[in-house]
Amino acid sequence: MSTLPPLVELGAELTPEQIARGSRHLMLPGFGLSGQRRLAAAKVLVIGAGGLGSPVLQYLAAAGVGTIGIVDFDTVDLSNLQRQVIHRTASIGEPKTASAARAIAELNPLVTVVEHAVRLGAGNAVQVFSGYDLVIDGSDNFATRYLANDAAAILGKPYVWGSVFRFDGQVTVFWESAPDGRSLDYRDLHPVPPAPGEVLSCDEAGVLGAVCASIGSMMATEAIKLITGIGEPLLGRIQILDALAGGWREVRLSRRPGRMPVTGLIDYELFCGMRPPAGGGAASGLGGPELSAEDLIAEHMPNLIDVREPFEHELVHIDGARLVPLAQLLDDPAALGEGPFVVYCKTGIRSQRAADALRAAGADAVSLRGGIQAWLDLTDPGGMRY
């Protein structure tokens, strides 16, 4: 038995169809009718209908969770289908919430799906979260993770978190007001966000699609355990998958000394250095001068520096660009000389950090606004993307 009580109270008696759909659950020791009734009464919010959200949504719907909310403001892209298996080729260009809702309806029409096709922010997170019993975070950026953690903490709701990177993944449960006193939140794992460009996103680093399935199914399992009160949730424990080695390991997590409870929401894009402070400044590392793709093409600027990884450069690059991966450049920015340089990456975040370092070393350097994606939009519309 779990050391925590079931998160959700018993719901109404199950219908014959619900019993038939959940029959393999009903056979499980300690689960039975009561566990299935709790699932049917549960309301779960899933952030992101992407690589992690896809298996989470499908397994929760198949399990018989009564209400599932989906937060996502993106549309389905061809490159998503390698891992975002809730979507289909016919869904390309469609909002992810709509595509996922349709897939859930086809899998289990008894589930109520609530689409939140919005960008989650400090102004709406608490309101969106308030209608659910727990939050599952399948987002892929630090700003959303801190926001989701804080909004869940303010409302006293469990927060199931997972992440994937290339061949690895992690999953755990945070709950600031857990009834057994294990008060943990995301800042116990990551007290401060990394500098912009320091950690590559899945879009930049790649991810083995099946790793998303492994981590996502674990996230769904943790949610079901919390809802029904079975098993021991991953509070204070992080499960880490090394898919190449074919192994899992566990790391214990405790409350970080001096970490204060969350009392309000902040500007998370500013906190994570995704944009400069009001009035500019270098505090975020994203406030330096930029050059537009239009100006780059018009001025035929020399000395292009590509700070992406070698595999990215091999996929697509601007002719004449010199490949200097960000980590190499930051080790010795003065080694490149005085410039002038135009620095680019995929979207403009890593290149801003690189340009800042070059300027600090005395060089003349600007970042290409929007990265190579902006350049491709002008020179090869409708062409290759990665």
Backbone hydrogen bonds in HBPLUS format (Angstrom, degrees):
<---DONOR---> <-ACCEPTOR-->    atom                        ^
c    i                          cat <-CA-CA->   ^        H-A-AA   ^      H-
h    n   atom  resd res      DA  || num        DHA   H-A  angle D-A-AA Bond
n    s   type  num  typ     dist DA aas  dist angle  dist       angle   num
A0007-LEU N   A0226-LEU O   2.91 MM 219  5.74 154.5  1.98 151.2 155.0     1
A0008-VAL N   A0227-ILE O   3.44 MM 219  5.36 171.5  2.44 134.1 132.5     2
A0019-ILE N   A0015-THR O   2.95 MM   4  6.24 157.1  2.00 157.3 164.1     3
A0020-ALA N   A0016-PRO O   2.95 MM   4  6.17 158.2  1.99 146.9 152.6     4
A0021-ARG N   A0017-GLU O   2.91 MM   4  6.11 164.2  1.93 153.0 157.0     5
A0022-GLY N   A0018-GLN O   2.96 MM   4  6.01 153.7  2.03 143.6 150.8     6
A0023-SER N   A0020-ALA O   3.44 MM   3  5.15 168.2  2.46 102.6 103.5     7
A0025-HIS N   A0022-GLY O   2.93 MM   3  5.32 135.8  2.13 111.1 124.0     8
A0026-LEU N   A0022-GLY O   3.08 MM   4  6.39 152.8  2.15 152.5 161.0     9
A0028-LEU N   A0025-HIS O   2.94 MM   3  5.41 157.5  2.00 115.8 123.0    10
A0031-PHE N   A0028-LEU O   3.11 MM   3  5.34 162.4  2.14 128.9 130.0    11
A0035-GLY N   A0031-PHE O   2.93 MM   4  4.76 153.0  2.00 143.7 140.8    12
A0036-GLN N   A0032-GLY O   3.27 MM   4  6.58 160.1  2.31 148.8 154.2    13
A0037-ARG N   A0033-LEU O   2.87 MM   4  6.08 151.9  1.95 151.2 159.4    14
A0038-ARG N   A0034-SER O   3.02 MM   4  6.25 149.3  2.12 145.0 152.8    15
A0039-LEU N   A0035-GLY O   3.05 MM   4  6.36 154.0  2.12 144.6 151.6    16
A0040-ALA N   A0036-GLN O   3.00 MM   4  6.23 159.7  2.04 146.2 151.5    17
A0041-ALA N   A0037-ARG O   3.08 MM   4  6.26 136.0  2.29 136.8 147.7    18
A0041-ALA N   A0038-ARG O   3.18 MM   3  5.08 128.3  2.46  92.1 105.7    19
A0042-ALA N   A0038-ARG O   3.02 MM   4  6.06 116.9  2.43 139.1 154.5    20
A0042-ALA N   A0039-LEU O   3.08 MM   3  5.06 148.9  2.18 100.5 110.1    21
A0066-GLY N   A0039-LEU O   2.98 MM  27  6.39 148.9  2.07 145.0 139.7    22
A0067-THR N   A0042-ALA O   3.07 MM  25  6.30 150.5  2.16 158.6 163.6    23
A0133-ASP N   A0043-LYS O   2.70 MM  90  5.40 160.4  1.74 147.1 153.1    24
A0044-VAL N   A0067-THR O   2.93 MM  23  6.33 161.3  1.97 159.1 158.2    25
A0069-GLY N   A0044-VAL O   2.81 MM  25  6.16 163.6  1.83 150.2 155.8    26
A0045-LEU N   A0134-LEU O   3.12 MM  89  6.42 173.2  2.13 160.4 162.5    27
A0136-ILE N   A0045-LEU O   2.81 MM  91  6.12 159.8  1.85 166.0 172.7    28
A0046-VAL N   A0069-GLY O   2.81 MM  23  5.97 168.3  1.82 150.4 153.3    29
A0071-VAL N   A0046-VAL O   2.98 MM  25  6.32 162.4  2.02 159.4 160.7    30
A0047-ILE N   A0136-ILE O   2.82 MM  89  6.17 169.4  1.83 171.3 175.0    31
A0138-GLY N   A0047-ILE O   2.86 MM  91  5.45 148.6  1.96 142.5 152.9    32
A0048-GLY N   A0071-VAL O   2.76 MM  23  5.63 155.8  1.82 152.3 160.9    33
A0054-SER N   A0050-GLY O   2.84 MM   4  5.57 149.5  1.93 143.5 148.3    34
A0056-VAL N   A0052-LEU O   3.30 MM   4  6.45 166.6  2.32 154.2 157.6    35
A0057-LEU N   A0053-GLY O   2.79 MM   4  5.81 171.5  1.79 155.3 157.7    36
A0058-GLN N   A0054-SER O   3.12 MM   4  6.27 164.5  2.15 150.3 154.8    37
A0059-TYR N   A0055-PRO O   2.93 MM   4  5.98 165.9  1.95 152.1 155.7    38
A0060-LEU N   A0056-VAL O   2.94 MM   4  6.04 158.6  1.99 153.0 159.3    39
A0061-ALA N   A0057-LEU O   2.99 MM   4  6.03 161.5  2.03 145.7 151.1    40
A0062-ALA N   A0058-GLN O   2.93 MM   4  6.04 162.3  1.96 144.2 149.8    41
A0063-ALA N   A0059-TYR O   2.89 MM   4  5.89 143.9  2.03 135.9 145.7    42
A0065-VAL N   A0060-LEU O   3.13 MM   5  5.65 171.1  2.14 159.7 156.9    43
A0064-GLY N   A0061-ALA O   3.13 MM   3  5.30 143.3  2.27 100.4 110.9    44
A0112-THR N   A0066-GLY O   2.84 MM  46  6.10 177.8  1.84 159.2 158.7    45
A0068-ILE N   A0112-THR O   2.88 MM  44  6.30 160.2  1.92 163.2 169.6    46
A0114-VAL N   A0068-ILE O   2.95 MM  46  6.25 160.2  1.99 143.1 147.7    47
A0070-ILE N   A0114-VAL O   2.92 MM  44  6.30 157.0  1.97 168.8 170.4    48
A0116-HIS N   A0070-ILE O   2.75 MM  46  5.70 154.7  1.81 170.6 165.7    49
A0072-ASP N   A0116-HIS O   3.18 MM  44  6.50 154.9  2.25 142.6 148.1    50
A0096-LYS N   A0074-ASP O   2.98 MM  22  5.99 172.9  1.98 147.2 146.8    51
A0076-VAL N   A0094-GLU O   2.87 MM  18  5.62 157.5  1.93 154.4 157.8    52
A0093-GLY N   A0076-VAL O   2.76 MM  17  5.17 166.2  1.78 139.2 143.1    53
A0080-ASN N   A0077-ASP O   2.89 MM   3  5.34 152.7  1.97 113.7 122.6    54
A0081-LEU N   A0078-LEU O   3.29 MM   3  5.85 148.0  2.40 113.2 119.7    55
A0083-ARG N   A0080-ASN O   3.14 MM   3  6.18 169.8  2.15 132.6 134.6    56
A0084-GLN N   A0080-ASN O   2.86 MM   4  5.52 164.9  1.89 159.2 159.7    57
A0087-HIS N   A0084-GLN O   3.21 MM   3  6.20 170.2  2.22 128.3 131.0    58
A0091-SER N   A0088-ARG O   2.84 MM   3  5.23 153.7  1.91 111.3 120.2    59
A0092-ILE N   A0089-THR O   3.20 MM   3  5.71 171.5  2.21 117.4 119.8    60
A0094-GLU N   A0091-SER O   2.83 MM   3  5.33 160.7  1.86 145.0 147.2    61
A0099-SER N   A0095-PRO O   3.05 MM   4  6.36 165.0  2.08 157.2 161.6    62
A0100-ALA N   A0096-LYS O   2.87 MM   4  5.93 167.1  1.88 151.7 155.4    63
A0101-ALA N   A0097-THR O   2.89 MM   4  5.95 156.4  1.95 143.3 150.5    64
A0102-ARG N   A0098-ALA O   3.04 MM   4  6.21 156.0  2.10 146.6 152.1    65
A0103-ALA N   A0099-SER O   3.14 MM   4  6.42 157.1  2.20 145.0 151.1    66
A0104-ILE N   A0100-ALA O   2.94 MM   4  6.19 156.6  1.99 152.7 158.9    67
A0105-ALA N   A0101-ALA O   2.99 MM   4  6.19 158.9  2.04 146.5 152.2    68
A0106-GLU N   A0102-ARG O   3.04 MM   4  6.31 148.1  2.15 145.6 153.9    69
A0107-LEU N   A0103-ALA O   3.03 MM   4  6.26 142.0  2.18 140.3 150.8    70
A0107-LEU N   A0104-ILE O   3.06 MM   3  4.98 121.2  2.42  93.1 108.4    71
A0108-ASN N   A0104-ILE O   2.71 MM   4  5.87 175.6  1.72 166.4 166.9    72
A0111-VAL N   A0108-ASN O   3.19 MM   3  5.99 172.8  2.20 124.7 126.9    73
A0124-ASN N   A0121-GLY O   3.15 MM   3  5.64 154.8  2.21 112.0 118.8    74
A0125-ALA N   A0121-GLY O   2.96 MM   4  5.69 147.2  2.06 166.7 172.1    75
A0128-VAL N   A0124-ASN O   2.96 MM   4  6.15 163.9  1.99 158.7 163.5    76
A0129-PHE N   A0125-ALA O   2.84 MM   4  5.97 171.8  1.85 160.7 163.1    77
A0130-SER N   A0126-VAL O   3.00 MM   4  5.91 143.6  2.14 143.0 151.5    78
A0132-TYR N   A0129-PHE O   3.05 MM   3  5.76 157.4  2.10 133.5 132.9    79
A0135-VAL N   A0158-PRO O   3.11 MM  23  6.36 169.4  2.12 155.6 158.8    80
A0160-VAL N   A0135-VAL O   2.85 MM  25  6.23 160.7  1.88 164.0 165.3    81
A0137-ASP N   A0160-VAL O   2.82 MM  23  6.16 169.8  1.83 176.8 178.9    82
A0145-ARG N   A0141-ASN O   3.27 MM   4  6.52 155.4  2.34 145.6 152.9    83
A0146-TYR N   A0142-PHE O   2.96 MM   4  6.18 168.5  1.98 160.9 161.9    84
A0147-LEU N   A0143-ALA O   3.05 MM   4  6.18 161.7  2.08 146.3 152.1    85
A0148-ALA N   A0144-THR O   2.80 MM   4  5.91 167.0  1.82 152.0 155.5    86
A0149-ASN N   A0145-ARG O   2.92 MM   4  6.02 164.5  1.94 149.5 154.2    87
A0150-ASP N   A0146-TYR O   2.96 MM   4  6.10 164.7  1.98 149.5 153.6    88
A0151-ALA N   A0147-LEU O   2.92 MM   4  6.11 167.8  1.93 158.6 161.7    89
A0152-ALA N   A0148-ALA O   3.00 MM   4  6.05 162.3  2.03 148.1 153.3    90
A0153-ALA N   A0149-ASN O   2.90 MM   4  6.08 152.6  1.97 145.7 154.0    91
A0154-ILE N   A0150-ASP O   2.93 MM   4  6.15 159.9  1.97 151.7 156.1    92
A0155-LEU N   A0151-ALA O   3.20 MM   4  6.38 150.8  2.29 141.5 148.6    93
A0156-GLY N   A0152-ALA O   2.89 MM   4  5.95 109.6  2.40 135.8 153.6    94
A0157-LYS N   A0152-ALA O   2.88 MM   5  5.01 158.1  1.92 149.0 148.4    95
A0156-GLY N   A0153-ALA O   3.12 MM   3  4.93 149.3  2.21  96.1 105.5    96
A0159-TYR N   A0174-PHE O   2.79 MM  15  5.08 159.2  1.83 167.9 166.6    97
A0174-PHE N   A0159-TYR O   2.84 MM  15  5.08 175.8  1.84 151.2 152.5    98
A0161-TRP N   A0172-THR O   2.98 MM  11  5.54 162.2  2.01 150.2 155.6    99
A0172-THR N   A0161-TRP O   2.96 MM  11  5.54 156.8  2.01 157.9 162.4   100
A0163-SER N   A0170-GLN O   2.97 MM   7  5.32 150.3  2.06 143.3 146.6   101
A0170-GLN N   A0163-SER O   2.89 MM   7  5.32 153.3  1.96 149.3 153.8   102
A0165-PHE N   A0168-ASP O   2.90 MM   3  5.27 160.9  1.94 144.2 145.1   103
A0168-ASP N   A0165-PHE O   2.91 MM   3  5.27 167.8  1.92 131.8 135.5   104
A0166-ARG N   A0206-GLY O   3.13 MM  40  5.33 134.1  2.36 144.6 141.7   105
A0208-LEU N   A0166-ARG O   2.90 MM  42  5.72 168.9  1.91 143.5 140.7   106
A0243-ALA N   A0167-PHE O   2.98 MM  76  5.46 153.0  2.06 167.0 169.5   107
A0169-GLY N   A0241-LEU O   3.11 MM  72  5.03 146.7  2.22 134.6 138.7   108
A0241-LEU N   A0169-GLY O   2.79 MM  72  5.03 164.1  1.81 144.8 150.5   109
A0171-VAL N   A0239-GLN O   3.02 MM  68  5.42 140.2  2.19 146.4 156.7   110
A0239-GLN N   A0171-VAL O   3.03 MM  68  5.42 162.8  2.06 165.2 162.3   111
A0173-VAL N   A0234-LEU O   3.37 MM  61  5.33 150.3  2.46 126.2 118.4   112
A0175-TRP N   A0184-LEU O   2.99 MM   9  5.46 124.0  2.32 129.2 143.8   113
A0178-ALA N   A0175-TRP O   3.34 MM   3  5.25 147.8  2.45 118.7 111.3   114
A0184-LEU N   A0175-TRP O   3.41 MM   9  5.46 153.3  2.48 108.0 110.3   115
A0181-GLY N   A0178-ALA O   3.01 MM   3  5.53 162.4  2.04 123.8 125.0   116
A0183-SER N   A0181-GLY O   2.82 MM   2  5.49 127.6  2.10 111.6  95.3   117
A0188-ASP N   A0185-ASP O   2.92 MM   3  5.67 160.0  1.96 122.3 128.7   118
A0189-LEU N   A0186-TYR O   3.03 MM   3  5.40 144.2  2.16 105.8 115.9   119
A0190-HIS N   A0186-TYR O   2.84 MM   4  6.11 169.9  1.85 155.0 158.2   120
A0198-GLU N   A0195-ALA O   2.93 MM   3  5.39 162.6  1.96 139.0 141.1   121
A0204-GLU N   A0201-SER O   2.98 MM   3  5.17 135.9  2.18 100.7 113.0   122
A0205-ALA N   A0201-SER O   2.75 MM   4  5.93 155.5  1.81 157.7 166.0   123
A0206-GLY N   A0202-CYS O   2.81 MM   4  4.81 150.1  1.90 126.6 134.0   124
A0211-VAL N   A0208-LEU O   2.93 MM   3  5.57 144.3  2.06 119.3 129.4   125
A0212-CYS N   A0209-GLY O   3.07 MM   3  5.54 132.3  2.30 109.0 119.9   126
A0213-ALA N   A0210-ALA O   3.09 MM   3  5.06 120.0  2.47  92.9 107.5   127
A0214-SER N   A0210-ALA O   3.14 MM   4  6.54 153.2  2.22 147.1 153.5   128
A0215-ILE N   A0211-VAL O   3.02 MM   4  6.30 170.2  2.03 159.9 160.9   129
A0216-GLY N   A0212-CYS O   2.76 MM   4  5.71 160.2  1.80 147.4 154.4   130
A0217-SER N   A0213-ALA O   2.97 MM   4  5.91 157.1  2.02 141.7 147.3   131
A0218-MET N   A0214-SER O   3.29 MM   4  6.46 149.1  2.39 136.4 144.2   132
A0219-MET N   A0215-ILE O   2.94 MM   4  6.28 152.4  2.01 150.7 158.8   133
A0220-ALA N   A0216-GLY O   2.98 MM   4  6.27 158.8  2.03 149.9 154.9   134
A0221-THR N   A0217-SER O   2.94 MM   4  6.13 152.1  2.02 140.7 148.8   135
A0222-GLU N   A0218-MET O   2.92 MM   4  6.22 155.9  1.98 150.0 155.6   136
A0223-ALA N   A0219-MET O   3.07 MM   4  6.37 156.1  2.13 147.5 153.7   137
A0224-ILE N   A0220-ALA O   3.00 MM   4  6.28 160.1  2.04 151.0 156.1   138
A0225-LYS N   A0221-THR O   2.92 MM   4  6.17 157.8  1.97 151.7 157.9   139
A0226-LEU N   A0222-GLU O   3.01 MM   4  6.23 160.0  2.05 149.5 154.2   140
A0227-ILE N   A0223-ALA O   2.95 MM   4  6.16 164.5  1.98 153.4 157.7   141
A0228-THR N   A0224-ILE O   3.02 MM   4  6.08 166.4  2.04 151.9 155.1   142
A0229-GLY N   A0225-LYS O   2.80 MM   4  5.49 139.2  1.96 142.9 152.4   143
A0237-ARG N   A0234-LEU O   3.37 MM   3  5.04 166.2  2.39 110.8 109.1   144
A0253-LEU N   A0236-GLY O   2.81 MM  17  4.62 162.3  1.84 127.7 126.7   145
A0238-ILE N   A0251-VAL O   2.82 MM  13  5.17 161.4  1.86 152.4 158.8   146
A0251-VAL N   A0238-ILE O   2.95 MM  13  5.17 158.7  1.99 145.3 152.2   147
A0240-ILE N   A0249-ARG O   2.86 MM   9  5.34 166.8  1.88 166.0 169.1   148
A0249-ARG N   A0240-ILE O   2.97 MM   9  5.34 148.9  2.06 144.0 154.0   149
A0242-ASP N   A0247-GLY O   2.92 MM   5  5.46 172.5  1.92 173.5 175.3   150
A0246-GLY N   A0242-ASP O   2.87 MM   4  5.94 121.9  2.21 138.7 155.9   151
A0247-GLY N   A0242-ASP O   3.16 MM   5  5.46 160.6  2.20 144.5 145.7   152
A0259-ARG N   A0256-ARG O   3.01 MM   3  5.53 159.9  2.05 139.9 140.7   153
A0271-PHE N   A0267-ASP O   2.95 MM   4  6.17 157.8  2.00 145.4 152.7   154
A0272-CYS N   A0268-TYR O   2.96 MM   4  6.00 148.9  2.06 140.2 146.7   155
A0274-MET N   A0269-GLU O   2.72 MM   5  4.94 154.9  1.79 163.1 159.7   156
A0273-GLY N   A0270-LEU O   3.07 MM   3  5.04 161.6  2.10 104.5 109.7   157
A0280-GLY N   A0277-PRO O   2.92 MM   3  5.44 140.7  2.08 145.3 142.3   158
A0285-GLY N   A0282-ALA O   3.07 MM   3  5.16 138.3  2.25 102.1 114.3   159
A0367-SER N   A0289-PRO O   3.30 MM  78  6.66 169.2  2.31 142.3 143.0   160
A0291-LEU N   A0367-SER O   2.77 MM  76  6.06 150.8  1.86 154.6 159.2   161
A0369-ARG N   A0291-LEU O   2.82 MM  78  5.70 159.7  1.87 142.8 149.8   162
A0296-LEU N   A0292-SER O   2.98 MM   4  6.26 153.6  2.06 147.5 155.4   163
A0297-ILE N   A0293-ALA O   3.05 MM   4  6.27 160.6  2.09 150.0 153.7   164
A0298-ALA N   A0294-GLU O   2.97 MM   4  6.18 159.6  2.02 146.8 153.1   165
A0299-GLU N   A0295-ASP O   2.85 MM   4  5.80 157.0  1.90 149.6 154.6   166
A0300-HIS N   A0296-LEU O   3.09 MM   4  5.84 122.7  2.43 136.5 147.1   167
A0342-VAL N   A0303-ASN O   3.17 MM  39  6.39 160.4  2.22 143.1 146.9   168
A0322-ARG N   A0304-LEU O   2.85 MM  18  6.13 171.3  1.86 149.8 149.6   169
A0305-ILE N   A0342-VAL O   2.89 MM  37  6.14 163.1  1.92 152.0 154.8   170
A0344-TYR N   A0305-ILE O   2.86 MM  39  6.28 161.9  1.90 168.0 170.2   171
A0306-ASP N   A0322-ARG O   2.80 MM  16  5.81 168.6  1.81 146.5 150.5   172
A0324-VAL N   A0306-ASP O   2.84 MM  18  5.88 164.7  1.87 148.8 154.0   173
A0307-VAL N   A0344-TYR O   3.04 MM  37  6.29 163.4  2.06 165.4 170.6   174
A0326-LEU N   A0307-VAL O   3.05 MM  19  4.76 141.1  2.20 132.3 122.8   175
A0312-GLU N   A0309-GLU O   2.97 MM   3  5.36 126.7  2.27 109.0 122.9   176
A0313-HIS N   A0309-GLU O   3.11 MM   4  6.46 158.4  2.16 155.8 162.3   177
A0314-GLU N   A0310-PRO O   2.94 MM   4  6.16 152.4  2.01 150.1 157.7   178
A0315-LEU N   A0311-PHE O   3.16 MM   4  6.35 145.3  2.29 136.3 144.3   179
A0316-VAL N   A0312-GLU O   3.21 MM   4  6.54 165.6  2.23 157.3 158.3   180
A0321-ALA N   A0318-ILE O   3.01 MM   3  5.70 157.7  2.06 146.7 147.8   181
A0328-GLN N   A0325-PRO O   2.94 MM   3  5.42 119.3  2.32 113.1 127.9   182
A0329-LEU N   A0325-PRO O   3.00 MM   4  6.29 160.8  2.03 156.8 163.0   183
A0330-LEU N   A0326-LEU O   2.88 MM   4  6.10 164.1  1.91 160.9 164.6   184
A0331-ASP N   A0327-ALA O   3.21 MM   4  6.35 136.4  2.41 137.2 147.3   185
A0332-ASP N   A0329-LEU O   3.19 MM   3  5.64 132.1  2.43 106.5 117.0   186
A0335-ALA N   A0332-ASP O   3.07 MM   3  5.67 154.9  2.13 116.3 123.5   187
A0336-LEU N   A0333-PRO O   3.36 MM   3  6.06 167.1  2.38 116.8 119.9   188
A0337-GLY N   A0334-ALA O   3.18 MM   3  5.71 158.6  2.23 115.0 120.8   189
A0364-ASP N   A0338-GLU O   2.90 MM  26  6.05 165.0  1.92 146.1 145.6   190
A0341-PHE N   A0364-ASP O   2.77 MM  23  6.22 148.8  1.86 147.2 157.7   191
A0366-VAL N   A0341-PHE O   3.03 MM  25  6.40 152.3  2.11 149.3 156.5   192
A0343-VAL N   A0366-VAL O   2.85 MM  23  6.16 170.4  1.86 162.2 165.2   193
A0368-LEU N   A0343-VAL O   2.80 MM  25  5.96 152.7  1.87 167.3 164.2   194
A0372-ILE N   A0345-CYS O   2.94 MM  27  6.18 165.1  1.96 152.9 154.8   195
A0373-GLN N   A0346-LYS O   3.25 MM  27  6.03 162.8  2.28 157.7 157.7   196
A0353-ARG N   A0349-ILE O   3.38 MM   4  6.76 159.2  2.43 148.0 152.4   197
A0354-ALA N   A0350-ARG O   2.98 MM   4  6.30 156.6  2.04 149.7 156.8   198
A0355-ALA N   A0351-SER O   2.80 MM   4  5.96 161.9  1.84 148.6 153.5   199
A0356-ASP N   A0352-GLN O   2.90 MM   4  6.08 156.2  1.96 148.0 154.4   200
A0357-ALA N   A0353-ARG O   3.10 MM   4  6.37 156.2  2.16 144.2 149.8   201
A0358-LEU N   A0354-ALA O   2.93 MM   4  6.25 154.9  1.99 151.0 158.3   202
A0359-ARG N   A0355-ALA O   2.93 MM   4  6.13 162.9  1.96 151.6 155.8   203
A0360-ALA N   A0356-ASP O   2.96 MM   4  6.17 153.9  2.03 145.4 153.1   204
A0361-ALA N   A0357-ALA O   3.09 MM   4  6.31 131.5  2.34 135.5 147.6   205
A0361-ALA N   A0358-LEU O   3.07 MM   3  5.06 131.2  2.31  94.1 107.6   206
A0363-ALA N   A0358-LEU O   2.93 MM   5  5.29 159.6  1.97 148.5 142.1   207
A0362-GLY N   A0359-ARG O   2.95 MM   3  5.03 160.8  1.98 107.1 111.8   208
A0371-GLY N   A0368-LEU O   3.03 MM   3  5.29 162.5  2.06 126.6 128.3   209
A0374-ALA N   A0370-GLY O   3.29 MM   4  5.00 150.5  2.38 115.4 119.7   210
A0374-ALA N   A0371-GLY O   3.08 MM   3  5.64 128.2  2.36 110.8 121.2   211
A0375-TRP N   A0371-GLY O   3.39 MM   4  6.81 154.8  2.45 142.8 149.9   212
A0376-LEU N   A0372-ILE O   2.81 MM   4  6.01 158.1  1.86 149.8 155.2   213
A0377-ASP N   A0373-GLN O   2.98 MM   4  6.19 148.8  2.08 143.0 151.5   214
A0378-LEU N   A0375-TRP O   3.18 MM   3  5.39 133.7  2.41  99.2 110.8   215
A0379-THR N   A0375-TRP O   2.95 MM   4  6.18 164.0  1.97 154.2 159.2   216
A0380-ASP N   A0376-LEU O   2.76 MM   4  5.06 155.3  1.82 138.3 143.4   217
A0383-GLY N   A0380-ASP O   2.87 MM   3  5.20 152.5  1.95 139.5 138.1   218
